[in-house]
Amino acid sequence: MTLITAKWTTEEYHRMIAAGVLRDRKVELLKGEIVEMPPEGEPHAYCSDEAGEYLAKLLGDRAKIRHAKPTILPNNSEPEPDLAIVKRLGREYREHHKYILAD
């Protein structure tokens, strides 16, 4: 028997969040599939925090380090990576998450 899963777009995912369908659930959208995120243990939290501090010092004002924030990808994904190095922009992203565009 072949298992077929429903695929979701980023827009559909955002509508589910707005409607409260995913309330109280720690999930992310990966390649159109809604995936439960495991709890973060102490070693993981420590290492990602230390790495973030190191990268922030290394990059200074040239970039911003985001910790566990949603990032929209062009393949119907919205992961929450432990760390992301992003451009320093003003308030451009107050209305939507950071985008990583394909070249």
Gaussian input, Z-matrix of N, CA and C with variables (Angstrom, degrees):
# hf/3-21g

backbone

0 1
 N
 C     1     B1
 C     2     B2     1     A1
 N     3     B3     2     A2     1     D1
 C     4     B4     3     A3     2     D2
 C     5     B5     4     A4     3     D3
 N     6     B6     5     A5     4     D4
 C     7     B7     6     A6     5     D5
 C     8     B8     7     A7     6     D6
 N     9     B9     8     A8     7     D7
 C    10    B10     9     A9     8     D8
 C    11    B11    10    A10     9     D9
 N    12    B12    11    A11    10    D10
 C    13    B13    12    A12    11    D11
 C    14    B14    13    A13    12    D12
 N    15    B15    14    A14    13    D13
 C    16    B16    15    A15    14    D14
 C    17    B17    16    A16    15    D15
 N    18    B18    17    A17    16    D16
 C    19    B19    18    A18    17    D17
 C    20    B20    19    A19    18    D18
 N    21    B21    20    A20    19    D19
 C    22    B22    21    A21    20    D20
 C    23    B23    22    A22    21    D21
 N    24    B24    23    A23    22    D22
 C    25    B25    24    A24    23    D23
 C    26    B26    25    A25    24    D24
 N    27    B27    26    A26    25    D25
 C    28    B28    27    A27    26    D26
 C    29    B29    28    A28    27    D27
 N    30    B30    29    A29    28    D28
 C    31    B31    30    A30    29    D29
 C    32    B32    31    A31    30    D30
 N    33    B33    32    A32    31    D31
 C    34    B34    33    A33    32    D32
 C    35    B35    34    A34    33    D33
 N    36    B36    35    A35    34    D34
 C    37    B37    36    A36    35    D35
 C    38    B38    37    A37    36    D36
 N    39    B39    38    A38    37    D37
 C    40    B40    39    A39    38    D38
 C    41    B41    40    A40    39    D39
 N    42    B42    41    A41    40    D40
 C    43    B43    42    A42    41    D41
 C    44    B44    43    A43    42    D42
 N    45    B45    44    A44    43    D43
 C    46    B46    45    A45    44    D44
 C    47    B47    46    A46    45    D45
 N    48    B48    47    A47    46    D46
 C    49    B49    48    A48    47    D47
 C    50    B50    49    A49    48    D48
 N    51    B51    50    A50    49    D49
 C    52    B52    51    A51    50    D50
 C    53    B53    52    A52    51    D51
 N    54    B54    53    A53    52    D52
 C    55    B55    54    A54    53    D53
 C    56    B56    55    A55    54    D54
 N    57    B57    56    A56    55    D55
 C    58    B58    57    A57    56    D56
 C    59    B59    58    A58    57    D57
 N    60    B60    59    A59    58    D58
 C    61    B61    60    A60    59    D59
 C    62    B62    61    A61    60    D60
 N    63    B63    62    A62    61    D61
 C    64    B64    63    A63    62    D62
 C    65    B65    64    A64    63    D63
 N    66    B66    65    A65    64    D64
 C    67    B67    66    A66    65    D65
 C    68    B68    67    A67    66    D66
 N    69    B69    68    A68    67    D67
 C    70    B70    69    A69    68    D68
 C    71    B71    70    A70    69    D69
 N    72    B72    71    A71    70    D70
 C    73    B73    72    A72    71    D71
 C    74    B74    73    A73    72    D72
 N    75    B75    74    A74    73    D73
 C    76    B76    75    A75    74    D74
 C    77    B77    76    A76    75    D75
 N    78    B78    77    A77    76    D76
 C    79    B79    78    A78    77    D77
 C    80    B80    79    A79    78    D78
 N    81    B81    80    A80    79    D79
 C    82    B82    81    A81    80    D80
 C    83    B83    82    A82    81    D81
 N    84    B84    83    A83    82    D82
 C    85    B85    84    A84    83    D83
 C    86    B86    85    A85    84    D84
 N    87    B87    86    A86    85    D85
 C    88    B88    87    A87    86    D86
 C    89    B89    88    A88    87    D87
 N    90    B90    89    A89    88    D88
 C    91    B91    90    A90    89    D89
 C    92    B92    91    A91    90    D90
 N    93    B93    92    A92    91    D91
 C    94    B94    93    A93    92    D92
 C    95    B95    94    A94    93    D93
 N    96    B96    95    A95    94    D94
 C    97    B97    96    A96    95    D95
 C    98    B98    97    A97    96    D96
 N    99    B99    98    A98    97    D97
 C   100   B100    99    A99    98    D98
 C   101   B101   100   A100    99    D99
 N   102   B102   101   A101   100   D100
 C   103   B103   102   A102   101   D101
 C   104   B104   103   A103   102   D102
 N   105   B105   104   A104   103   D103
 C   106   B106   105   A105   104   D104
 C   107   B107   106   A106   105   D105
 N   108   B108   107   A107   106   D106
 C   109   B109   108   A108   107   D107
 C   110   B110   109   A109   108   D108
 N   111   B111   110   A110   109   D109
 C   112   B112   111   A111   110   D110
 C   113   B113   112   A112   111   D111
 N   114   B114   113   A113   112   D112
 C   115   B115   114   A114   113   D113
 C   116   B116   115   A115   114   D114
 N   117   B117   116   A116   115   D115
 C   118   B118   117   A117   116   D116
 C   119   B119   118   A118   117   D117
 N   120   B120   119   A119   118   D118
 C   121   B121   120   A120   119   D119
 C   122   B122   121   A121   120   D120
 N   123   B123   122   A122   121   D121
 C   124   B124   123   A123   122   D122
 C   125   B125   124   A124   123   D123
 N   126   B126   125   A125   124   D124
 C   127   B127   126   A126   125   D125
 C   128   B128   127   A127   126   D126
 N   129   B129   128   A128   127   D127
 C   130   B130   129   A129   128   D128
 C   131   B131   130   A130   129   D129
 N   132   B132   131   A131   130   D130
 C   133   B133   132   A132   131   D131
 C   134   B134   133   A133   132   D132
 N   135   B135   134   A134   133   D133
 C   136   B136   135   A135   134   D134
 C   137   B137   136   A136   135   D135
 N   138   B138   137   A137   136   D136
 C   139   B139   138   A138   137   D137
 C   140   B140   139   A139   138   D138
 N   141   B141   140   A140   139   D139
 C   142   B142   141   A141   140   D140
 C   143   B143   142   A142   141   D141
 N   144   B144   143   A143   142   D142
 C   145   B145   144   A144   143   D143
 C   146   B146   145   A145   144   D144
 N   147   B147   146   A146   145   D145
 C   148   B148   147   A147   146   D146
 C   149   B149   148   A148   147   D147
 N   150   B150   149   A149   148   D148
 C   151   B151   150   A150   149   D149
 C   152   B152   151   A151   150   D150
 N   153   B153   152   A152   151   D151
 C   154   B154   153   A153   152   D152
 C   155   B155   154   A154   153   D153
 N   156   B156   155   A155   154   D154
 C   157   B157   156   A156   155   D155
 C   158   B158   157   A157   156   D156
 N   159   B159   158   A158   157   D157
 C   160   B160   159   A159   158   D158
 C   161   B161   160   A160   159   D159
 N   162   B162   161   A161   160   D160
 C   163   B163   162   A162   161   D161
 C   164   B164   163   A163   162   D162
 N   165   B165   164   A164   163   D163
 C   166   B166   165   A165   164   D164
 C   167   B167   166   A166   165   D165
 N   168   B168   167   A167   166   D166
 C   169   B169   168   A168   167   D167
 C   170   B170   169   A169   168   D168
 N   171   B171   170   A170   169   D169
 C   172   B172   171   A171   170   D170
 C   173   B173   172   A172   171   D171
 N   174   B174   173   A173   172   D172
 C   175   B175   174   A174   173   D173
 C   176   B176   175   A175   174   D174
 N   177   B177   176   A176   175   D175
 C   178   B178   177   A177   176   D176
 C   179   B179   178   A178   177   D177
 N   180   B180   179   A179   178   D178
 C   181   B181   180   A180   179   D179
 C   182   B182   181   A181   180   D180
 N   183   B183   182   A182   181   D181
 C   184   B184   183   A183   182   D182
 C   185   B185   184   A184   183   D183
 N   186   B186   185   A185   184   D184
 C   187   B187   186   A186   185   D185
 C   188   B188   187   A187   186   D186
 N   189   B189   188   A188   187   D187
 C   190   B190   189   A189   188   D188
 C   191   B191   190   A190   189   D189
 N   192   B192   191   A191   190   D190
 C   193   B193   192   A192   191   D191
 C   194   B194   193   A193   192   D192
 N   195   B195   194   A194   193   D193
 C   196   B196   195   A195   194   D194
 C   197   B197   196   A196   195   D195
 N   198   B198   197   A197   196   D196
 C   199   B199   198   A198   197   D197
 C   200   B200   199   A199   198   D198
 N   201   B201   200   A200   199   D199
 C   202   B202   201   A201   200   D200
 C   203   B203   202   A202   201   D201
 N   204   B204   203   A203   202   D202
 C   205   B205   204   A204   203   D203
 C   206   B206   205   A205   204   D204
 N   207   B207   206   A206   205   D205
 C   208   B208   207   A207   206   D206
 C   209   B209   208   A208   207   D207
 N   210   B210   209   A209   208   D208
 C   211   B211   210   A210   209   D209
 C   212   B212   211   A211   210   D210
 N   213   B213   212   A212   211   D211
 C   214   B214   213   A213   212   D212
 C   215   B215   214   A214   213   D213
 N   216   B216   215   A215   214   D214
 C   217   B217   216   A216   215   D215
 C   218   B218   217   A217   216   D216
 N   219   B219   218   A218   217   D217
 C   220   B220   219   A219   218   D218
 C   221   B221   220   A220   219   D219
 N   222   B222   221   A221   220   D220
 C   223   B223   222   A222   221   D221
 C   224   B224   223   A223   222   D222
 N   225   B225   224   A224   223   D223
 C   226   B226   225   A225   224   D224
 C   227   B227   226   A226   225   D225
 N   228   B228   227   A227   226   D226
 C   229   B229   228   A228   227   D227
 C   230   B230   229   A229   228   D228
 N   231   B231   230   A230   229   D229
 C   232   B232   231   A231   230   D230
 C   233   B233   232   A232   231   D231
 N   234   B234   233   A233   232   D232
 C   235   B235   234   A234   233   D233
 C   236   B236   235   A235   234   D234
 N   237   B237   236   A236   235   D235
 C   238   B238   237   A237   236   D236
 C   239   B239   238   A238   237   D237
 N   240   B240   239   A239   238   D238
 C   241   B241   240   A240   239   D239
 C   242   B242   241   A241   240   D240
 N   243   B243   242   A242   241   D241
 C   244   B244   243   A243   242   D242
 C   245   B245   244   A244   243   D243
 N   246   B246   245   A245   244   D244
 C   247   B247   246   A246   245   D245
 C   248   B248   247   A247   246   D246
 N   249   B249   248   A248   247   D247
 C   250   B250   249   A249   248   D248
 C   251   B251   250   A250   249   D249
 N   252   B252   251   A251   250   D250
 C   253   B253   252   A252   251   D251
 C   254   B254   253   A253   252   D252
 N   255   B255   254   A254   253   D253
 C   256   B256   255   A255   254   D254
 C   257   B257   256   A256   255   D255
 N   258   B258   257   A257   256   D256
 C   259   B259   258   A258   257   D257
 C   260   B260   259   A259   258   D258
 N   261   B261   260   A260   259   D259
 C   262   B262   261   A261   260   D260
 C   263   B263   262   A262   261   D261
 N   264   B264   263   A263   262   D262
 C   265   B265   264   A264   263   D263
 C   266   B266   265   A265   264   D264
 N   267   B267   266   A266   265   D265
 C   268   B268   267   A267   266   D266
 C   269   B269   268   A268   267   D267
 N   270   B270   269   A269   268   D268
 C   271   B271   270   A270   269   D269
 C   272   B272   271   A271   270   D270
 N   273   B273   272   A272   271   D271
 C   274   B274   273   A273   272   D272
 C   275   B275   274   A274   273   D273
 N   276   B276   275   A275   274   D274
 C   277   B277   276   A276   275   D275
 C   278   B278   277   A277   276   D276
 N   279   B279   278   A278   277   D277
 C   280   B280   279   A279   278   D278
 C   281   B281   280   A280   279   D279
 N   282   B282   281   A281   280   D280
 C   283   B283   282   A282   281   D281
 C   284   B284   283   A283   282   D282
 N   285   B285   284   A284   283   D283
 C   286   B286   285   A285   284   D284
 C   287   B287   286   A286   285   D285
 N   288   B288   287   A287   286   D286
 C   289   B289   288   A288   287   D287
 C   290   B290   289   A289   288   D288
 N   291   B291   290   A290   289   D289
 C   292   B292   291   A291   290   D290
 C   293   B293   292   A292   291   D291
 N   294   B294   293   A293   292   D292
 C   295   B295   294   A294   293   D293
 C   296   B296   295   A295   294   D294
 N   297   B297   296   A296   295   D295
 C   298   B298   297   A297   296   D296
 C   299   B299   298   A298   297   D297
 N   300   B300   299   A299   298   D298
 C   301   B301   300   A300   299   D299
 C   302   B302   301   A301   300   D300
 N   303   B303   302   A302   301   D301
 C   304   B304   303   A303   302   D302
 C   305   B305   304   A304   303   D303
 N   306   B306   305   A305   304   D304
 C   307   B307   306   A306   305   D305
 C   308   B308   307   A307   306   D306

   B1=1.4386
   B2=1.5279
   B3=1.3105
   B4=1.4566
   B5=1.5226
   B6=1.3058
   B7=1.4630
   B8=1.5242
   B9=1.3217
   B10=1.4644
   B11=1.5236
   B12=1.3160
   B13=1.4660
   B14=1.5249
   B15=1.3190
   B16=1.4675
   B17=1.5165
   B18=1.3082
   B19=1.4625
   B20=1.5229
   B21=1.3263
   B22=1.4537
   B23=1.5233
   B24=1.3077
   B25=1.4606
   B26=1.5252
   B27=1.3070
   B28=1.4621
   B29=1.5253
   B30=1.3356
   B31=1.4658
   B32=1.5289
   B33=1.3354
   B34=1.4671
   B35=1.5322
   B36=1.3165
   B37=1.4617
   B38=1.5277
   B39=1.3233
   B40=1.4650
   B41=1.5276
   B42=1.3249
   B43=1.4662
   B44=1.5340
   B45=1.3375
   B46=1.4678
   B47=1.5278
   B48=1.3291
   B49=1.4651
   B50=1.5288
   B51=1.3315
   B52=1.4681
   B53=1.5286
   B54=1.3305
   B55=1.4677
   B56=1.5323
   B57=1.3275
   B58=1.4596
   B59=1.5132
   B60=1.3171
   B61=1.4745
   B62=1.5289
   B63=1.3224
   B64=1.4658
   B65=1.5297
   B66=1.3103
   B67=1.4663
   B68=1.5234
   B69=1.3039
   B70=1.4665
   B71=1.5276
   B72=1.3170
   B73=1.4681
   B74=1.5125
   B75=1.3169
   B76=1.4647
   B77=1.5228
   B78=1.3298
   B79=1.4633
   B80=1.5248
   B81=1.3157
   B82=1.4542
   B83=1.5209
   B84=1.3224
   B85=1.4684
   B86=1.5199
   B87=1.3346
   B88=1.4625
   B89=1.5195
   B90=1.3164
   B91=1.4643
   B92=1.5298
   B93=1.3275
   B94=1.4538
   B95=1.5151
   B96=1.3223
   B97=1.4532
   B98=1.5240
   B99=1.3209
   B100=1.4586
   B101=1.5223
   B102=1.3286
   B103=1.4589
   B104=1.5266
   B105=1.3284
   B106=1.4694
   B107=1.5280
   B108=1.3229
   B109=1.4562
   B110=1.5298
   B111=1.3281
   B112=1.4664
   B113=1.5326
   B114=1.3323
   B115=1.4599
   B116=1.5258
   B117=1.3191
   B118=1.4605
   B119=1.5239
   B120=1.3164
   B121=1.4630
   B122=1.5211
   B123=1.3228
   B124=1.4624
   B125=1.5303
   B126=1.3436
   B127=1.4737
   B128=1.5332
   B129=1.3188
   B130=1.4627
   B131=1.5298
   B132=1.3273
   B133=1.4588
   B134=1.5207
   B135=1.3154
   B136=1.4642
   B137=1.5285
   B138=1.3259
   B139=1.4705
   B140=1.5299
   B141=1.3245
   B142=1.4632
   B143=1.5211
   B144=1.3251
   B145=1.4600
   B146=1.5311
   B147=1.3139
   B148=1.4679
   B149=1.5319
   B150=1.3292
   B151=1.4613
   B152=1.5255
   B153=1.3267
   B154=1.4604
   B155=1.5170
   B156=1.3311
   B157=1.4648
   B158=1.5292
   B159=1.3293
   B160=1.4631
   B161=1.5312
   B162=1.3262
   B163=1.4672
   B164=1.5236
   B165=1.3243
   B166=1.4655
   B167=1.5260
   B168=1.3258
   B169=1.4686
   B170=1.5198
   B171=1.3199
   B172=1.4621
   B173=1.5300
   B174=1.3284
   B175=1.4594
   B176=1.5226
   B177=1.3052
   B178=1.4657
   B179=1.5168
   B180=1.3352
   B181=1.4635
   B182=1.5285
   B183=1.3166
   B184=1.4717
   B185=1.5178
   B186=1.3312
   B187=1.4659
   B188=1.5201
   B189=1.3128
   B190=1.4643
   B191=1.5251
   B192=1.3107
   B193=1.4616
   B194=1.5214
   B195=1.3239
   B196=1.4755
   B197=1.5221
   B198=1.3202
   B199=1.4627
   B200=1.5205
   B201=1.3358
   B202=1.4678
   B203=1.5237
   B204=1.3213
   B205=1.4661
   B206=1.5262
   B207=1.3328
   B208=1.4693
   B209=1.5316
   B210=1.3206
   B211=1.4569
   B212=1.5233
   B213=1.3207
   B214=1.4654
   B215=1.5278
   B216=1.3247
   B217=1.4601
   B218=1.5315
   B219=1.3288
   B220=1.4673
   B221=1.5280
   B222=1.3283
   B223=1.4685
   B224=1.5301
   B225=1.3513
   B226=1.4643
   B227=1.5251
   B228=1.3358
   B229=1.4594
   B230=1.5223
   B231=1.3169
   B232=1.4532
   B233=1.5262
   B234=1.3288
   B235=1.4629
   B236=1.5270
   B237=1.3181
   B238=1.4511
   B239=1.5284
   B240=1.3354
   B241=1.4677
   B242=1.5289
   B243=1.3327
   B244=1.4670
   B245=1.5163
   B246=1.3249
   B247=1.4624
   B248=1.5201
   B249=1.3118
   B250=1.4640
   B251=1.5189
   B252=1.3104
   B253=1.4586
   B254=1.5177
   B255=1.3353
   B256=1.4597
   B257=1.5312
   B258=1.3251
   B259=1.4584
   B260=1.5110
   B261=1.3172
   B262=1.4690
   B263=1.5125
   B264=1.3164
   B265=1.4556
   B266=1.5193
   B267=1.2990
   B268=1.4571
   B269=1.5083
   B270=1.2972
   B271=1.4587
   B272=1.5159
   B273=1.2961
   B274=1.4679
   B275=1.5240
   B276=1.3291
   B277=1.4570
   B278=1.5321
   B279=1.3187
   B280=1.4641
   B281=1.5235
   B282=1.3344
   B283=1.4641
   B284=1.5246
   B285=1.3274
   B286=1.4694
   B287=1.5167
   B288=1.3373
   B289=1.4432
   B290=1.5236
   B291=1.3031
   B292=1.4705
   B293=1.5188
   B294=1.3111
   B295=1.4576
   B296=1.5186
   B297=1.2995
   B298=1.4542
   B299=1.5121
   B300=1.2951
   B301=1.4655
   B302=1.5221
   B303=1.3078
   B304=1.4672
   B305=1.5257
   B306=1.3174
   B307=1.4814
   B308=1.5072
   A1=109.39
   A2=117.13
   A3=122.62
   A4=109.58
   A5=115.71
   A6=121.49
   A7=109.09
   A8=116.66
   A9=121.94
   A10=107.66
   A11=116.34
   A12=120.33
   A13=109.87
   A14=115.21
   A15=120.84
   A16=108.35
   A17=116.56
   A18=121.85
   A19=108.33
   A20=116.42
   A21=122.71
   A22=110.18
   A23=116.58
   A24=120.95
   A25=108.33
   A26=115.56
   A27=120.06
   A28=110.41
   A29=116.75
   A30=120.57
   A31=111.27
   A32=117.33
   A33=120.87
   A34=110.58
   A35=116.43
   A36=122.66
   A37=110.00
   A38=116.88
   A39=120.71
   A40=111.44
   A41=117.13
   A42=120.07
   A43=110.88
   A44=117.25
   A45=120.55
   A46=110.52
   A47=116.22
   A48=120.19
   A49=109.87
   A50=116.78
   A51=121.46
   A52=111.76
   A53=116.90
   A54=121.30
   A55=112.70
   A56=116.82
   A57=120.06
   A58=114.73
   A59=117.34
   A60=121.14
   A61=111.31
   A62=116.63
   A63=120.65
   A64=112.29
   A65=116.62
   A66=121.55
   A67=110.77
   A68=116.17
   A69=123.28
   A70=113.81
   A71=116.03
   A72=119.74
   A73=107.97
   A74=116.84
   A75=122.79
   A76=106.87
   A77=116.09
   A78=121.77
   A79=110.19
   A80=115.46
   A81=122.63
   A82=108.05
   A83=116.08
   A84=121.95
   A85=108.55
   A86=116.97
   A87=122.16
   A88=109.38
   A89=116.04
   A90=122.31
   A91=111.82
   A92=115.27
   A93=120.74
   A94=115.48
   A95=118.70
   A96=121.99
   A97=110.09
   A98=116.54
   A99=121.80
   A100=107.37
   A101=115.41
   A102=122.20
   A103=109.63
   A104=116.70
   A105=121.84
   A106=108.43
   A107=116.11
   A108=121.55
   A109=108.95
   A110=117.11
   A111=118.92
   A112=110.30
   A113=117.35
   A114=119.32
   A115=110.42
   A116=115.27
   A117=120.70
   A118=109.22
   A119=116.81
   A120=121.31
   A121=111.42
   A122=116.01
   A123=120.85
   A124=113.81
   A125=119.92
   A126=118.59
   A127=111.93
   A128=116.80
   A129=121.44
   A130=109.94
   A131=116.63
   A132=121.33
   A133=111.13
   A134=116.77
   A135=121.21
   A136=111.02
   A137=116.45
   A138=120.47
   A139=112.19
   A140=117.79
   A141=118.70
   A142=110.86
   A143=117.75
   A144=120.81
   A145=110.86
   A146=116.77
   A147=121.00
   A148=111.12
   A149=116.51
   A150=120.14
   A151=110.84
   A152=117.36
   A153=121.34
   A154=112.03
   A155=116.80
   A156=120.55
   A157=111.01
   A158=116.61
   A159=120.89
   A160=110.65
   A161=116.62
   A162=120.14
   A163=111.75
   A164=117.82
   A165=121.13
   A166=110.70
   A167=117.01
   A168=120.64
   A169=110.89
   A170=116.34
   A171=121.71
   A172=111.72
   A173=117.37
   A174=121.54
   A175=113.72
   A176=117.57
   A177=120.82
   A178=111.83
   A179=116.21
   A180=121.85
   A181=113.25
   A182=117.63
   A183=120.24
   A184=113.31
   A185=117.07
   A186=120.74
   A187=108.70
   A188=115.51
   A189=122.18
   A190=108.23
   A191=116.79
   A192=122.14
   A193=107.58
   A194=115.68
   A195=120.69
   A196=108.38
   A197=115.34
   A198=122.17
   A199=109.72
   A200=116.75
   A201=123.21
   A202=113.10
   A203=116.94
   A204=122.16
   A205=109.12
   A206=117.29
   A207=120.31
   A208=111.74
   A209=114.78
   A210=123.10
   A211=107.67
   A212=116.94
   A213=120.55
   A214=109.89
   A215=115.77
   A216=122.73
   A217=108.66
   A218=117.85
   A219=120.16
   A220=115.14
   A221=119.78
   A222=121.29
   A223=111.73
   A224=116.64
   A225=121.58
   A226=111.34
   A227=114.18
   A228=120.81
   A229=109.22
   A230=114.41
   A231=121.27
   A232=107.71
   A233=115.51
   A234=118.98
   A235=110.83
   A236=115.36
   A237=121.95
   A238=106.90
   A239=116.25
   A240=118.94
   A241=111.09
   A242=115.42
   A243=119.61
   A244=110.22
   A245=116.51
   A246=122.56
   A247=109.34
   A248=115.19
   A249=120.51
   A250=107.90
   A251=116.28
   A252=121.77
   A253=106.35
   A254=117.10
   A255=121.79
   A256=110.34
   A257=115.27
   A258=120.82
   A259=109.71
   A260=115.21
   A261=120.39
   A262=107.68
   A263=116.37
   A264=121.80
   A265=107.88
   A266=115.93
   A267=120.29
   A268=111.96
   A269=117.00
   A270=122.44
   A271=112.45
   A272=116.67
   A273=121.62
   A274=112.41
   A275=118.15
   A276=121.27
   A277=113.54
   A278=117.40
   A279=119.14
   A280=111.71
   A281=117.19
   A282=121.51
   A283=114.01
   A284=118.10
   A285=120.30
   A286=109.43
   A287=116.12
   A288=121.67
   A289=110.67
   A290=114.78
   A291=120.54
   A292=108.61
   A293=114.81
   A294=121.06
   A295=108.99
   A296=116.76
   A297=121.94
   A298=104.99
   A299=115.86
   A300=120.52
   A301=110.46
   A302=115.23
   A303=120.04
   A304=108.90
   A305=115.93
   A306=120.85
   A307=110.70
   D1=130.09
   D2=179.11
   D3=-91.99
   D4=129.50
   D5=178.83
   D6=-91.88
   D7=125.37
   D8=178.64
   D9=-113.72
   D10=125.60
   D11=-180.00
   D12=-103.05
   D13=152.00
   D14=175.84
   D15=-76.96
   D16=137.96
   D17=177.36
   D18=-106.26
   D19=143.80
   D20=-177.06
   D21=-120.50
   D22=145.93
   D23=173.55
   D24=-87.88
   D25=165.67
   D26=176.59
   D27=-60.21
   D28=-39.35
   D29=179.85
   D30=-64.04
   D31=-43.07
   D32=178.46
   D33=-64.04
   D34=-40.11
   D35=178.03
   D36=-59.71
   D37=-45.56
   D38=179.32
   D39=-64.97
   D40=-36.70
   D41=177.39
   D42=-65.84
   D43=-38.83
   D44=177.39
   D45=-63.25
   D46=-41.40
   D47=178.51
   D48=-63.63
   D49=-47.15
   D50=-179.40
   D51=-61.66
   D52=-34.35
   D53=-179.43
   D54=-80.97
   D55=-6.20
   D56=179.13
   D57=85.17
   D58=7.55
   D59=-178.59
   D60=-61.23
   D61=-35.68
   D62=-176.39
   D63=-104.13
   D64=18.51
   D65=-178.53
   D66=-56.08
   D67=139.01
   D68=177.15
   D69=62.95
   D70=21.61
   D71=176.52
   D72=-122.37
   D73=134.11
   D74=178.63
   D75=-92.75
   D76=98.73
   D77=-176.14
   D78=-133.75
   D79=165.14
   D80=171.48
   D81=-143.93
   D82=158.37
   D83=180.00
   D84=-98.49
   D85=120.77
   D86=-179.64
   D87=-127.07
   D88=112.76
   D89=-179.92
   D90=50.79
   D91=43.30
   D92=176.58
   D93=83.36
   D94=0.66
   D95=179.55
   D96=-113.27
   D97=136.22
   D98=178.15
   D99=-85.80
   D100=120.15
   D101=-172.61
   D102=-118.81
   D103=132.35
   D104=174.70
   D105=-68.19
   D106=138.37
   D107=177.53
   D108=-98.09
   D109=130.64
   D110=179.15
   D111=-70.75
   D112=156.73
   D113=176.28
   D114=-64.55
   D115=149.83
   D116=-179.35
   D117=-88.47
   D118=120.41
   D119=178.63
   D120=-81.26
   D121=170.26
   D122=-177.77
   D123=-60.35
   D124=-46.33
   D125=179.61
   D126=-60.20
   D127=-41.40
   D128=179.66
   D129=-62.56
   D130=-47.62
   D131=179.81
   D132=-60.50
   D133=-44.03
   D134=-179.78
   D135=-62.17
   D136=-49.12
   D137=-176.79
   D138=-64.93
   D139=-42.01
   D140=-179.44
   D141=-69.27
   D142=-34.86
   D143=176.81
   D144=-65.76
   D145=-46.50
   D146=178.98
   D147=-62.20
   D148=-43.37
   D149=179.05
   D150=-63.37
   D151=-40.43
   D152=178.14
   D153=-61.86
   D154=-44.24
   D155=178.18
   D156=-63.07
   D157=-42.96
   D158=178.99
   D159=-60.80
   D160=-48.16
   D161=-179.35
   D162=-64.26
   D163=-38.48
   D164=178.84
   D165=-61.86
   D166=-43.00
   D167=177.73
   D168=-66.22
   D169=-42.28
   D170=-177.84
   D171=-65.09
   D172=-41.40
   D173=-174.92
   D174=-90.46
   D175=-20.57
   D176=179.23
   D177=56.68
   D178=-130.71
   D179=-177.97
   D180=-86.89
   D181=1.97
   D182=-177.81
   D183=-74.25
   D184=-22.74
   D185=-178.99
   D186=-156.02
   D187=168.39
   D188=178.30
   D189=-114.77
   D190=142.07
   D191=176.01
   D192=-101.82
   D193=121.55
   D194=177.01
   D195=-105.29
   D196=135.10
   D197=-178.78
   D198=-106.25
   D199=117.25
   D200=172.40
   D201=49.90
   D202=49.62
   D203=177.51
   D204=-116.47
   D205=147.17
   D206=-179.69
   D207=-61.25
   D208=142.42
   D209=176.94
   D210=-135.80
   D211=125.48
   D212=-177.95
   D213=-86.58
   D214=128.03
   D215=177.28
   D216=-110.74
   D217=157.83
   D218=-175.22
   D219=-74.31
   D220=-1.23
   D221=-177.56
   D222=-106.56
   D223=40.04
   D224=-177.24
   D225=54.49
   D226=47.30
   D227=176.91
   D228=-127.95
   D229=144.75
   D230=172.77
   D231=-141.77
   D232=72.32
   D233=179.92
   D234=-74.28
   D235=166.37
   D236=172.42
   D237=-120.16
   D238=81.95
   D239=-176.90
   D240=-65.09
   D241=151.09
   D242=177.40
   D243=-55.28
   D244=-44.05
   D245=179.76
   D246=-139.54
   D247=143.29
   D248=173.18
   D249=-139.78
   D250=135.43
   D251=175.22
   D252=-97.12
   D253=117.79
   D254=-175.59
   D255=-128.02
   D256=161.82
   D257=176.58
   D258=-65.51
   D259=146.24
   D260=173.27
   D261=-82.77
   D262=111.45
   D263=177.65
   D264=-125.23
   D265=162.69
   D266=179.24
   D267=-67.48
   D268=-127.84
   D269=-176.68
   D270=-93.75
   D271=18.87
   D272=-176.85
   D273=-55.37
   D274=-32.51
   D275=-173.45
   D276=-99.25
   D277=20.37
   D278=177.56
   D279=-68.71
   D280=-25.81
   D281=-175.96
   D282=-98.88
   D283=-12.91
   D284=178.69
   D285=-156.78
   D286=165.65
   D287=179.53
   D288=-71.53
   D289=166.39
   D290=175.22
   D291=-61.99
   D292=145.17
   D293=176.54
   D294=-112.37
   D295=140.81
   D296=168.77
   D297=-114.15
   D298=115.02
   D299=-174.46
   D300=-95.30
   D301=145.74
   D302=175.98
   D303=-73.44
   D304=146.66
   D305=177.67
   D306=-76.42

